[in-house]
Amino acid sequence: MWDRITVEPGKMEGRPCIRGLRFTVAQLIRLVAAGWTLEQIQDEYPFVEAEDLRQALLYAAAASDVTTMPLRDFA
């Protein structure tokens, strides 16, 4: 499923990257959040492919799917 997302302990402090490059999933997601289109991203970072972006978005969605448990007040 994540064939374009790599994690290497010695690279980018172990952060998830795009295809082993020194370009993190977070960097790509931040560009999208800032309103950049795929075409704008590719103009600045020509190595980014459409499938990289798709998987980065899916990865970010999965990473944010966290269940929180309410804390009880014991006071």
mmJSON file of the N, C-alpha and C atoms, coordinates in Angstrom:
{"data_MODEL":{"atom_site":{
"group_PDB":["ATOM","ATOM","ATOM","ATOM","ATOM","ATOM","ATOM","ATOM","ATOM","ATOM","ATOM","ATOM","ATOM","ATOM","ATOM","ATOM","ATOM","ATOM","ATOM","ATOM","ATOM","ATOM","ATOM","ATOM","ATOM","ATOM","ATOM","ATOM","ATOM","ATOM","ATOM","ATOM","ATOM","ATOM","ATOM","ATOM","ATOM","ATOM","ATOM","ATOM","ATOM","ATOM","ATOM","ATOM","ATOM","ATOM","ATOM","ATOM","ATOM","ATOM","ATOM","ATOM","ATOM","ATOM","ATOM","ATOM","ATOM","ATOM","ATOM","ATOM","ATOM","ATOM","ATOM","ATOM","ATOM","ATOM","ATOM","ATOM","ATOM","ATOM","ATOM","ATOM","ATOM","ATOM","ATOM","ATOM","ATOM","ATOM","ATOM","ATOM","ATOM","ATOM","ATOM","ATOM","ATOM","ATOM","ATOM","ATOM","ATOM","ATOM","ATOM","ATOM","ATOM","ATOM","ATOM","ATOM","ATOM","ATOM","ATOM","ATOM","ATOM","ATOM","ATOM","ATOM","ATOM","ATOM","ATOM","ATOM","ATOM","ATOM","ATOM","ATOM","ATOM","ATOM","ATOM","ATOM","ATOM","ATOM","ATOM","ATOM","ATOM","ATOM","ATOM","ATOM","ATOM","ATOM","ATOM","ATOM","ATOM","ATOM","ATOM","ATOM","ATOM","ATOM","ATOM","ATOM","ATOM","ATOM","ATOM","ATOM","ATOM","ATOM","ATOM","ATOM","ATOM","ATOM","ATOM","ATOM","ATOM","ATOM","ATOM","ATOM","ATOM","ATOM","ATOM","ATOM","ATOM","ATOM","ATOM","ATOM","ATOM","ATOM","ATOM","ATOM","ATOM","ATOM","ATOM","ATOM","ATOM","ATOM","ATOM","ATOM","ATOM","ATOM","ATOM","ATOM","ATOM","ATOM","ATOM","ATOM","ATOM","ATOM","ATOM","ATOM","ATOM","ATOM","ATOM","ATOM","ATOM","ATOM","ATOM","ATOM","ATOM","ATOM","ATOM","ATOM","ATOM","ATOM","ATOM","ATOM","ATOM","ATOM","ATOM","ATOM","ATOM","ATOM","ATOM","ATOM","ATOM","ATOM","ATOM","ATOM","ATOM","ATOM","ATOM","ATOM","ATOM","ATOM","ATOM","ATOM","ATOM","ATOM","ATOM","ATOM","ATOM"],
"id":[1,2,3,4,5,6,7,8,9,10,11,12,13,14,15,16,17,18,19,20,21,22,23,24,25,26,27,28,29,30,31,32,33,34,35,36,37,38,39,40,41,42,43,44,45,46,47,48,49,50,51,52,53,54,55,56,57,58,59,60,61,62,63,64,65,66,67,68,69,70,71,72,73,74,75,76,77,78,79,80,81,82,83,84,85,86,87,88,89,90,91,92,93,94,95,96,97,98,99,100,101,102,103,104,105,106,107,108,109,110,111,112,113,114,115,116,117,118,119,120,121,122,123,124,125,126,127,128,129,130,131,132,133,134,135,136,137,138,139,140,141,142,143,144,145,146,147,148,149,150,151,152,153,154,155,156,157,158,159,160,161,162,163,164,165,166,167,168,169,170,171,172,173,174,175,176,177,178,179,180,181,182,183,184,185,186,187,188,189,190,191,192,193,194,195,196,197,198,199,200,201,202,203,204,205,206,207,208,209,210,211,212,213,214,215,216,217,218,219,220,221,222,223,224,225],
"type_symbol":["N","C","C","N","C","C","N","C","C","N","C","C","N","C","C","N","C","C","N","C","C","N","C","C","N","C","C","N","C","C","N","C","C","N","C","C","N","C","C","N","C","C","N","C","C","N","C","C","N","C","C","N","C","C","N","C","C","N","C","C","N","C","C","N","C","C","N","C","C","N","C","C","N","C","C","N","C","C","N","C","C","N","C","C","N","C","C","N","C","C","N","C","C","N","C","C","N","C","C","N","C","C","N","C","C","N","C","C","N","C","C","N","C","C","N","C","C","N","C","C","N","C","C","N","C","C","N","C","C","N","C","C","N","C","C","N","C","C","N","C","C","N","C","C","N","C","C","N","C","C","N","C","C","N","C","C","N","C","C","N","C","C","N","C","C","N","C","C","N","C","C","N","C","C","N","C","C","N","C","C","N","C","C","N","C","C","N","C","C","N","C","C","N","C","C","N","C","C","N","C","C","N","C","C","N","C","C","N","C","C","N","C","C","N","C","C","N","C","C","N","C","C","N","C","C"],
"label_atom_id":["N","CA","C","N","CA","C","N","CA","C","N","CA","C","N","CA","C","N","CA","C","N","CA","C","N","CA","C","N","CA","C","N","CA","C","N","CA","C","N","CA","C","N","CA","C","N","CA","C","N","CA","C","N","CA","C","N","CA","C","N","CA","C","N","CA","C","N","CA","C","N","CA","C","N","CA","C","N","CA","C","N","CA","C","N","CA","C","N","CA","C","N","CA","C","N","CA","C","N","CA","C","N","CA","C","N","CA","C","N","CA","C","N","CA","C","N","CA","C","N","CA","C","N","CA","C","N","CA","C","N","CA","C","N","CA","C","N","CA","C","N","CA","C","N","CA","C","N","CA","C","N","CA","C","N","CA","C","N","CA","C","N","CA","C","N","CA","C","N","CA","C","N","CA","C","N","CA","C","N","CA","C","N","CA","C","N","CA","C","N","CA","C","N","CA","C","N","CA","C","N","CA","C","N","CA","C","N","CA","C","N","CA","C","N","CA","C","N","CA","C","N","CA","C","N","CA","C","N","CA","C","N","CA","C","N","CA","C","N","CA","C","N","CA","C","N","CA","C","N","CA","C","N","CA","C","N","CA","C","N","CA","C"],
"label_alt_id":[null,null,null,null,null,null,null,null,null,null,null,null,null,null,null,null,null,null,null,null,null,null,null,null,null,null,null,null,null,null,null,null,null,null,null,null,null,null,null,null,null,null,null,null,null,null,null,null,null,null,null,null,null,null,null,null,null,null,null,null,null,null,null,null,null,null,null,null,null,null,null,null,null,null,null,null,null,null,null,null,null,null,null,null,null,null,null,null,null,null,null,null,null,null,null,null,null,null,null,null,null,null,null,null,null,null,null,null,null,null,null,null,null,null,null,null,null,null,null,null,null,null,null,null,null,null,null,null,null,null,null,null,null,null,null,null,null,null,null,null,null,null,null,null,null,null,null,null,null,null,null,null,null,null,null,null,null,null,null,null,null,null,null,null,null,null,null,null,null,null,null,null,null,null,null,null,null,null,null,null,null,null,null,null,null,null,null,null,null,null,null,null,null,null,null,null,null,null,null,null,null,null,null,null,null,null,null,null,null,null,null,null,null,null,null,null,null,null,null,null,null,null,null,null,null],
"label_comp_id":["MET","MET","MET","TRP","TRP","TRP","ASP","ASP","ASP","ARG","ARG","ARG","ILE","ILE","ILE","THR","THR","THR","VAL","VAL","VAL","GLU","GLU","GLU","PRO","PRO","PRO","GLY","GLY","GLY","LYS","LYS","LYS","MET","MET","MET","GLU","GLU","GLU","GLY","GLY","GLY","ARG","ARG","ARG","PRO","PRO","PRO","CYS","CYS","CYS","ILE","ILE","ILE","ARG","ARG","ARG","GLY","GLY","GLY","LEU","LEU","LEU","ARG","ARG","ARG","PHE","PHE","PHE","THR","THR","THR","VAL","VAL","VAL","ALA","ALA","ALA","GLN","GLN","GLN","LEU","LEU","LEU","ILE","ILE","ILE","ARG","ARG","ARG","LEU","LEU","LEU","VAL","VAL","VAL","ALA","ALA","ALA","ALA","ALA","ALA","GLY","GLY","GLY","TRP","TRP","TRP","THR","THR","THR","LEU","LEU","LEU","GLU","GLU","GLU","GLN","GLN","GLN","ILE","ILE","ILE","GLN","GLN","GLN","ASP","ASP","ASP","GLU","GLU","GLU","TYR","TYR","TYR","PRO","PRO","PRO","PHE","PHE","PHE","VAL","VAL","VAL","GLU","GLU","GLU","ALA","ALA","ALA","GLU","GLU","GLU","ASP","ASP","ASP","LEU","LEU","LEU","ARG","ARG","ARG","GLN","GLN","GLN","ALA","ALA","ALA","LEU","LEU","LEU","LEU","LEU","LEU","TYR","TYR","TYR","ALA","ALA","ALA","ALA","ALA","ALA","ALA","ALA","ALA","ALA","ALA","ALA","SER","SER","SER","ASP","ASP","ASP","VAL","VAL","VAL","THR","THR","THR","THR","THR","THR","MET","MET","MET","PRO","PRO","PRO","LEU","LEU","LEU","ARG","ARG","ARG","ASP","ASP","ASP","PHE","PHE","PHE","ALA","ALA","ALA"],
"label_asym_id":["A","A","A","A","A","A","A","A","A","A","A","A","A","A","A","A","A","A","A","A","A","A","A","A","A","A","A","A","A","A","A","A","A","A","A","A","A","A","A","A","A","A","A","A","A","A","A","A","A","A","A","A","A","A","A","A","A","A","A","A","A","A","A","A","A","A","A","A","A","A","A","A","A","A","A","A","A","A","A","A","A","A","A","A","A","A","A","A","A","A","A","A","A","A","A","A","A","A","A","A","A","A","A","A","A","A","A","A","A","A","A","A","A","A","A","A","A","A","A","A","A","A","A","A","A","A","A","A","A","A","A","A","A","A","A","A","A","A","A","A","A","A","A","A","A","A","A","A","A","A","A","A","A","A","A","A","A","A","A","A","A","A","A","A","A","A","A","A","A","A","A","A","A","A","A","A","A","A","A","A","A","A","A","A","A","A","A","A","A","A","A","A","A","A","A","A","A","A","A","A","A","A","A","A","A","A","A","A","A","A","A","A","A","A","A","A","A","A","A","A","A","A","A","A","A"],
"label_entity_id":["1","1","1","1","1","1","1","1","1","1","1","1","1","1","1","1","1","1","1","1","1","1","1","1","1","1","1","1","1","1","1","1","1","1","1","1","1","1","1","1","1","1","1","1","1","1","1","1","1","1","1","1","1","1","1","1","1","1","1","1","1","1","1","1","1","1","1","1","1","1","1","1","1","1","1","1","1","1","1","1","1","1","1","1","1","1","1","1","1","1","1","1","1","1","1","1","1","1","1","1","1","1","1","1","1","1","1","1","1","1","1","1","1","1","1","1","1","1","1","1","1","1","1","1","1","1","1","1","1","1","1","1","1","1","1","1","1","1","1","1","1","1","1","1","1","1","1","1","1","1","1","1","1","1","1","1","1","1","1","1","1","1","1","1","1","1","1","1","1","1","1","1","1","1","1","1","1","1","1","1","1","1","1","1","1","1","1","1","1","1","1","1","1","1","1","1","1","1","1","1","1","1","1","1","1","1","1","1","1","1","1","1","1","1","1","1","1","1","1","1","1","1","1","1","1"],
"label_seq_id":[1,1,1,2,2,2,3,3,3,4,4,4,5,5,5,6,6,6,7,7,7,8,8,8,9,9,9,10,10,10,11,11,11,12,12,12,13,13,13,14,14,14,15,15,15,16,16,16,17,17,17,18,18,18,19,19,19,20,20,20,21,21,21,22,22,22,23,23,23,24,24,24,25,25,25,26,26,26,27,27,27,28,28,28,29,29,29,30,30,30,31,31,31,32,32,32,33,33,33,34,34,34,35,35,35,36,36,36,37,37,37,38,38,38,39,39,39,40,40,40,41,41,41,42,42,42,43,43,43,44,44,44,45,45,45,46,46,46,47,47,47,48,48,48,49,49,49,50,50,50,51,51,51,52,52,52,53,53,53,54,54,54,55,55,55,56,56,56,57,57,57,58,58,58,59,59,59,60,60,60,61,61,61,62,62,62,63,63,63,64,64,64,65,65,65,66,66,66,67,67,67,68,68,68,69,69,69,70,70,70,71,71,71,72,72,72,73,73,73,74,74,74,75,75,75],
"pdbx_PDB_ins_code":[null,null,null,null,null,null,null,null,null,null,null,null,null,null,null,null,null,null,null,null,null,null,null,null,null,null,null,null,null,null,null,null,null,null,null,null,null,null,null,null,null,null,null,null,null,null,null,null,null,null,null,null,null,null,null,null,null,null,null,null,null,null,null,null,null,null,null,null,null,null,null,null,null,null,null,null,null,null,null,null,null,null,null,null,null,null,null,null,null,null,null,null,null,null,null,null,null,null,null,null,null,null,null,null,null,null,null,null,null,null,null,null,null,null,null,null,null,null,null,null,null,null,null,null,null,null,null,null,null,null,null,null,null,null,null,null,null,null,null,null,null,null,null,null,null,null,null,null,null,null,null,null,null,null,null,null,null,null,null,null,null,null,null,null,null,null,null,null,null,null,null,null,null,null,null,null,null,null,null,null,null,null,null,null,null,null,null,null,null,null,null,null,null,null,null,null,null,null,null,null,null,null,null,null,null,null,null,null,null,null,null,null,null,null,null,null,null,null,null,null,null,null,null,null,null],
"Cartn_x":[0.822,0.0,0.866,1.934,2.786,4.084,4.021,5.24,6.022,5.472,6.173,6.546,6.152,6.484,7.564,8.698,9.804,10.203,10.687,11.203,12.569,13.587,14.945,15.499,15.905,16.363,17.45,18.36,19.454,19.164,17.951,17.606,16.465,16.653,15.628,15.076,15.975,15.627,14.527,14.467,13.483,12.08,11.927,10.588,10.176,8.878,8.406,8.758,9.344,9.782,9.129,9.255,8.757,9.862,9.618,10.501,11.972,12.265,13.646,14.391,13.691,14.31,14.335,15.095,15.129,14.021,12.834,11.629,10.545,10.141,9.232,7.769,7.017,5.564,5.012,5.515,5.039,5.292,6.453,6.73,5.691,5.403,4.446,3.049,2.642,1.317,1.204,2.277,2.25,2.06,2.667,2.486,1.026,0.43,-0.989,-1.856,-1.554,-2.325,-2.183,-1.062,-0.843,-1.509,-2.141,-2.884,-2.157,-0.997,-0.262,-0.982,-1.013,-1.547,-0.428,-0.8,0.206,1.157,0.619,1.457,2.462,2.043,2.958,4.039,3.636,4.598,5.619,5.143,6.05,6.96,6.508,7.378,8.56,8.304,9.351,10.134,9.437,10.031,9.684,10.409,10.035,10.028,10.628,10.658,9.354,8.481,7.215,6.24,5.705,4.729,3.338,2.327,0.943,0.685,1.226,1.021,1.713,2.829,3.481,2.522,1.884,0.949,-0.245,-0.778,-1.93,-1.586,-0.44,-0.061,0.277,0.869,1.171,-0.117,-1.134,-2.421,-3.067,-3.015,-3.564,-2.789,-1.484,-0.638,-0.968,-1.104,-1.437,-2.81,-3.756,-5.09,-5.027,-4.277,-4.156,-3.445,-2.423,-1.67,-2.515,-3.491,-4.312,-5.549,-5.751,-6.926,-6.631,-6.627,-6.27,-7.502,-7.721,-8.827,-8.315,-9.013,-8.636,-9.658,-9.16,-10.027,-10.158,-11.364,-11.52,-10.925,-10.301,-9.728,-10.807,-10.796,-11.761,-11.177,-12.034,-11.617,-11.775,-10.654,-10.676,-10.718,-10.91,-10.907,-12.186],
"Cartn_y":[-1.201,0.0,1.265,1.262,2.447,2.207,1.914,1.63,2.894,4.065,5.32,6.08,5.571,6.199,5.345,5.958,5.222,5.874,5.041,5.519,4.867,5.708,5.223,5.95,5.197,5.828,6.878,6.692,7.634,8.762,8.835,9.857,10.718,12.015,12.975,12.631,12.182,11.837,10.781,9.901,8.825,9.234,10.452,10.908,10.214,9.99,9.404,10.313,9.712,10.453,9.89,10.639,10.214,9.437,8.158,7.266,7.333,7.432,7.433,8.729,9.723,11.023,11.833,12.867,13.763,14.814,14.315,15.134,14.432,15.038,14.346,14.442,13.488,13.505,14.818,15.233,16.475,17.682,17.729,18.847,18.89,17.737,17.672,18.055,17.56,17.881,19.37,19.965,21.405,22.229,21.811,22.529,22.477,21.3,21.158,22.009,21.989,22.786,24.277,24.683,26.09,26.484,25.51,25.824,25.522,24.895,24.564,23.452,23.559,22.49,21.497,20.342,19.362,19.964,20.723,21.335,22.313,23.099,24.032,23.278,22.219,21.396,20.809,20.279,19.668,20.692,21.923,22.97,23.21,23.204,23.461,22.191,21.061,19.773,18.758,18.762,17.944,16.436,15.982,14.545,14.052,14.956,14.547,14.106,12.917,12.364,12.378,12.313,12.354,11.249,10.068,8.961,9.232,9.97,10.368,11.205,12.154,13.037,12.253,11.367,10.56,9.74,9.078,8.261,9.117,10.272,11.166,11.61,11.922,12.32,11.165,9.973,8.8,8.493,8.638,8.395,9.391,10.653,11.685,11.426,11.011,10.706,9.535,8.499,7.343,7.727,8.564,8.975,9.828,10.533,11.408,10.704,9.48,8.724,8.082,8.922,8.489,8.569,7.526,7.52,8.036,8.986,9.487,9.019,8.778,8.339,9.489,9.85,10.945,10.555,11.497,11.267,11.49,10.634,10.797,11.743,12.544,13.459,12.731,12.474,11.742,12.662,13.94,14.903,14.81],
"Cartn_z":[0.0,0.0,0.0,0.789,0.879,0.123,-1.146,-1.893,-2.267,-2.005,-2.284,-1.02,0.126,1.402,2.058,2.357,2.968,4.283,5.183,6.467,6.663,6.761,6.977,8.2,9.229,10.47,10.269,9.327,9.13,8.162,7.662,6.68,7.197,7.201,7.617,9.008,9.872,11.259,11.344,10.351,10.365,9.988,9.466,9.062,7.761,7.572,6.32,5.142,4.103,2.915,1.664,0.605,-0.696,-1.412,-1.661,-2.423,-2.037,-0.769,-0.319,-0.551,-1.072,-1.322,-0.034,-0.012,1.155,1.028,0.856,0.719,1.509,2.613,3.528,3.101,3.603,3.411,3.966,5.125,5.741,4.841,4.183,3.269,2.153,1.589,0.49,0.957,2.113,2.642,2.953,3.482,3.771,2.505,1.416,0.151,-0.292,-0.191,-0.558,0.363,1.656,2.617,2.348,1.786,1.455,0.139,-0.52,-1.731,-3.037,-2.958,-4.173,-4.932,-6.246,-7.084,-7.385,-7.901,-8.288,-9.319,-10.248,-11.279,-10.678,-9.703,-9.041,-8.268,-7.619,-6.875,-7.839,-8.965,-9.938,-10.61,-10.746,-11.286,-10.358,-9.053,-8.06,-7.7,-7.692,-7.319,-8.408,-9.519,-10.676,-10.434,-9.362,-9.064,-8.445,-8.001,-7.38,-8.47,-8.279,-9.218,-8.586,-9.415,-8.928,-7.907,-8.132,-7.198,-5.863,-5.872,-4.618,-3.785,-4.429,-3.729,-3.204,-4.009,-3.584,-2.345,-2.378,-1.229,-0.009,-0.228,0.901,1.581,0.81,1.389,2.141,1.568,2.245,3.517,3.469,4.643,5.752,5.379,6.366,6.978,6.162,6.68,7.657,7.314,8.196,9.493,9.391,10.579,11.514,10.971,11.806,12.355,11.955,12.391,13.745,14.758,16.109,16.993,17.748,18.701,20.035,20.586,21.903,22.922,24.092,25.177,26.164,26.542,27.513,28.865,29.499,30.815,31.87,32.853,33.949,34.974,35.532,36.592,37.918,38.579,39.833,41.046,40.838,41.96,42.755],
"occupancy":[1.0,1.0,1.0,1.0,1.0,1.0,1.0,1.0,1.0,1.0,1.0,1.0,1.0,1.0,1.0,1.0,1.0,1.0,1.0,1.0,1.0,1.0,1.0,1.0,1.0,1.0,1.0,1.0,1.0,1.0,1.0,1.0,1.0,1.0,1.0,1.0,1.0,1.0,1.0,1.0,1.0,1.0,1.0,1.0,1.0,1.0,1.0,1.0,1.0,1.0,1.0,1.0,1.0,1.0,1.0,1.0,1.0,1.0,1.0,1.0,1.0,1.0,1.0,1.0,1.0,1.0,1.0,1.0,1.0,1.0,1.0,1.0,1.0,1.0,1.0,1.0,1.0,1.0,1.0,1.0,1.0,1.0,1.0,1.0,1.0,1.0,1.0,1.0,1.0,1.0,1.0,1.0,1.0,1.0,1.0,1.0,1.0,1.0,1.0,1.0,1.0,1.0,1.0,1.0,1.0,1.0,1.0,1.0,1.0,1.0,1.0,1.0,1.0,1.0,1.0,1.0,1.0,1.0,1.0,1.0,1.0,1.0,1.0,1.0,1.0,1.0,1.0,1.0,1.0,1.0,1.0,1.0,1.0,1.0,1.0,1.0,1.0,1.0,1.0,1.0,1.0,1.0,1.0,1.0,1.0,1.0,1.0,1.0,1.0,1.0,1.0,1.0,1.0,1.0,1.0,1.0,1.0,1.0,1.0,1.0,1.0,1.0,1.0,1.0,1.0,1.0,1.0,1.0,1.0,1.0,1.0,1.0,1.0,1.0,1.0,1.0,1.0,1.0,1.0,1.0,1.0,1.0,1.0,1.0,1.0,1.0,1.0,1.0,1.0,1.0,1.0,1.0,1.0,1.0,1.0,1.0,1.0,1.0,1.0,1.0,1.0,1.0,1.0,1.0,1.0,1.0,1.0,1.0,1.0,1.0,1.0,1.0,1.0,1.0,1.0,1.0,1.0,1.0,1.0,1.0,1.0,1.0,1.0,1.0,1.0],
"B_iso_or_equiv":[0.0,0.0,0.0,0.0,0.0,0.0,0.0,0.0,0.0,0.0,0.0,0.0,0.0,0.0,0.0,0.0,0.0,0.0,0.0,0.0,0.0,0.0,0.0,0.0,0.0,0.0,0.0,0.0,0.0,0.0,0.0,0.0,0.0,0.0,0.0,0.0,0.0,0.0,0.0,0.0,0.0,0.0,0.0,0.0,0.0,0.0,0.0,0.0,0.0,0.0,0.0,0.0,0.0,0.0,0.0,0.0,0.0,0.0,0.0,0.0,0.0,0.0,0.0,0.0,0.0,0.0,0.0,0.0,0.0,0.0,0.0,0.0,0.0,0.0,0.0,0.0,0.0,0.0,0.0,0.0,0.0,0.0,0.0,0.0,0.0,0.0,0.0,0.0,0.0,0.0,0.0,0.0,0.0,0.0,0.0,0.0,0.0,0.0,0.0,0.0,0.0,0.0,0.0,0.0,0.0,0.0,0.0,0.0,0.0,0.0,0.0,0.0,0.0,0.0,0.0,0.0,0.0,0.0,0.0,0.0,0.0,0.0,0.0,0.0,0.0,0.0,0.0,0.0,0.0,0.0,0.0,0.0,0.0,0.0,0.0,0.0,0.0,0.0,0.0,0.0,0.0,0.0,0.0,0.0,0.0,0.0,0.0,0.0,0.0,0.0,0.0,0.0,0.0,0.0,0.0,0.0,0.0,0.0,0.0,0.0,0.0,0.0,0.0,0.0,0.0,0.0,0.0,0.0,0.0,0.0,0.0,0.0,0.0,0.0,0.0,0.0,0.0,0.0,0.0,0.0,0.0,0.0,0.0,0.0,0.0,0.0,0.0,0.0,0.0,0.0,0.0,0.0,0.0,0.0,0.0,0.0,0.0,0.0,0.0,0.0,0.0,0.0,0.0,0.0,0.0,0.0,0.0,0.0,0.0,0.0,0.0,0.0,0.0,0.0,0.0,0.0,0.0,0.0,0.0,0.0,0.0,0.0,0.0,0.0,0.0],
"pdbx_formal_charge":[null,null,null,null,null,null,null,null,null,null,null,null,null,null,null,null,null,null,null,null,null,null,null,null,null,null,null,null,null,null,null,null,null,null,null,null,null,null,null,null,null,null,null,null,null,null,null,null,null,null,null,null,null,null,null,null,null,null,null,null,null,null,null,null,null,null,null,null,null,null,null,null,null,null,null,null,null,null,null,null,null,null,null,null,null,null,null,null,null,null,null,null,null,null,null,null,null,null,null,null,null,null,null,null,null,null,null,null,null,null,null,null,null,null,null,null,null,null,null,null,null,null,null,null,null,null,null,null,null,null,null,null,null,null,null,null,null,null,null,null,null,null,null,null,null,null,null,null,null,null,null,null,null,null,null,null,null,null,null,null,null,null,null,null,null,null,null,null,null,null,null,null,null,null,null,null,null,null,null,null,null,null,null,null,null,null,null,null,null,null,null,null,null,null,null,null,null,null,null,null,null,null,null,null,null,null,null,null,null,null,null,null,null,null,null,null,null,null,null,null,null,null,null,null,null],
"auth_seq_id":[1,1,1,2,2,2,3,3,3,4,4,4,5,5,5,6,6,6,7,7,7,8,8,8,9,9,9,10,10,10,11,11,11,12,12,12,13,13,13,14,14,14,15,15,15,16,16,16,17,17,17,18,18,18,19,19,19,20,20,20,21,21,21,22,22,22,23,23,23,24,24,24,25,25,25,26,26,26,27,27,27,28,28,28,29,29,29,30,30,30,31,31,31,32,32,32,33,33,33,34,34,34,35,35,35,36,36,36,37,37,37,38,38,38,39,39,39,40,40,40,41,41,41,42,42,42,43,43,43,44,44,44,45,45,45,46,46,46,47,47,47,48,48,48,49,49,49,50,50,50,51,51,51,52,52,52,53,53,53,54,54,54,55,55,55,56,56,56,57,57,57,58,58,58,59,59,59,60,60,60,61,61,61,62,62,62,63,63,63,64,64,64,65,65,65,66,66,66,67,67,67,68,68,68,69,69,69,70,70,70,71,71,71,72,72,72,73,73,73,74,74,74,75,75,75],
"auth_comp_id":["MET","MET","MET","TRP","TRP","TRP","ASP","ASP","ASP","ARG","ARG","ARG","ILE","ILE","ILE","THR","THR","THR","VAL","VAL","VAL","GLU","GLU","GLU","PRO","PRO","PRO","GLY","GLY","GLY","LYS","LYS","LYS","MET","MET","MET","GLU","GLU","GLU","GLY","GLY","GLY","ARG","ARG","ARG","PRO","PRO","PRO","CYS","CYS","CYS","ILE","ILE","ILE","ARG","ARG","ARG","GLY","GLY","GLY","LEU","LEU","LEU","ARG","ARG","ARG","PHE","PHE","PHE","THR","THR","THR","VAL","VAL","VAL","ALA","ALA","ALA","GLN","GLN","GLN","LEU","LEU","LEU","ILE","ILE","ILE","ARG","ARG","ARG","LEU","LEU","LEU","VAL","VAL","VAL","ALA","ALA","ALA","ALA","ALA","ALA","GLY","GLY","GLY","TRP","TRP","TRP","THR","THR","THR","LEU","LEU","LEU","GLU","GLU","GLU","GLN","GLN","GLN","ILE","ILE","ILE","GLN","GLN","GLN","ASP","ASP","ASP","GLU","GLU","GLU","TYR","TYR","TYR","PRO","PRO","PRO","PHE","PHE","PHE","VAL","VAL","VAL","GLU","GLU","GLU","ALA","ALA","ALA","GLU","GLU","GLU","ASP","ASP","ASP","LEU","LEU","LEU","ARG","ARG","ARG","GLN","GLN","GLN","ALA","ALA","ALA","LEU","LEU","LEU","LEU","LEU","LEU","TYR","TYR","TYR","ALA","ALA","ALA","ALA","ALA","ALA","ALA","ALA","ALA","ALA","ALA","ALA","SER","SER","SER","ASP","ASP","ASP","VAL","VAL","VAL","THR","THR","THR","THR","THR","THR","MET","MET","MET","PRO","PRO","PRO","LEU","LEU","LEU","ARG","ARG","ARG","ASP","ASP","ASP","PHE","PHE","PHE","ALA","ALA","ALA"],
"auth_asym_id":["A","A","A","A","A","A","A","A","A","A","A","A","A","A","A","A","A","A","A","A","A","A","A","A","A","A","A","A","A","A","A","A","A","A","A","A","A","A","A","A","A","A","A","A","A","A","A","A","A","A","A","A","A","A","A","A","A","A","A","A","A","A","A","A","A","A","A","A","A","A","A","A","A","A","A","A","A","A","A","A","A","A","A","A","A","A","A","A","A","A","A","A","A","A","A","A","A","A","A","A","A","A","A","A","A","A","A","A","A","A","A","A","A","A","A","A","A","A","A","A","A","A","A","A","A","A","A","A","A","A","A","A","A","A","A","A","A","A","A","A","A","A","A","A","A","A","A","A","A","A","A","A","A","A","A","A","A","A","A","A","A","A","A","A","A","A","A","A","A","A","A","A","A","A","A","A","A","A","A","A","A","A","A","A","A","A","A","A","A","A","A","A","A","A","A","A","A","A","A","A","A","A","A","A","A","A","A","A","A","A","A","A","A","A","A","A","A","A","A","A","A","A","A","A","A"],
"auth_atom_id":["N","CA","C","N","CA","C","N","CA","C","N","CA","C","N","CA","C","N","CA","C","N","CA","C","N","CA","C","N","CA","C","N","CA","C","N","CA","C","N","CA","C","N","CA","C","N","CA","C","N","CA","C","N","CA","C","N","CA","C","N","CA","C","N","CA","C","N","CA","C","N","CA","C","N","CA","C","N","CA","C","N","CA","C","N","CA","C","N","CA","C","N","CA","C","N","CA","C","N","CA","C","N","CA","C","N","CA","C","N","CA","C","N","CA","C","N","CA","C","N","CA","C","N","CA","C","N","CA","C","N","CA","C","N","CA","C","N","CA","C","N","CA","C","N","CA","C","N","CA","C","N","CA","C","N","CA","C","N","CA","C","N","CA","C","N","CA","C","N","CA","C","N","CA","C","N","CA","C","N","CA","C","N","CA","C","N","CA","C","N","CA","C","N","CA","C","N","CA","C","N","CA","C","N","CA","C","N","CA","C","N","CA","C","N","CA","C","N","CA","C","N","CA","C","N","CA","C","N","CA","C","N","CA","C","N","CA","C","N","CA","C","N","CA","C","N","CA","C","N","CA","C","N","CA","C","N","CA","C","N","CA","C"],
"pdbx_PDB_model_num":[1,1,1,1,1,1,1,1,1,1,1,1,1,1,1,1,1,1,1,1,1,1,1,1,1,1,1,1,1,1,1,1,1,1,1,1,1,1,1,1,1,1,1,1,1,1,1,1,1,1,1,1,1,1,1,1,1,1,1,1,1,1,1,1,1,1,1,1,1,1,1,1,1,1,1,1,1,1,1,1,1,1,1,1,1,1,1,1,1,1,1,1,1,1,1,1,1,1,1,1,1,1,1,1,1,1,1,1,1,1,1,1,1,1,1,1,1,1,1,1,1,1,1,1,1,1,1,1,1,1,1,1,1,1,1,1,1,1,1,1,1,1,1,1,1,1,1,1,1,1,1,1,1,1,1,1,1,1,1,1,1,1,1,1,1,1,1,1,1,1,1,1,1,1,1,1,1,1,1,1,1,1,1,1,1,1,1,1,1,1,1,1,1,1,1,1,1,1,1,1,1,1,1,1,1,1,1,1,1,1,1,1,1,1,1,1,1,1,1,1,1,1,1,1,1]
}}}
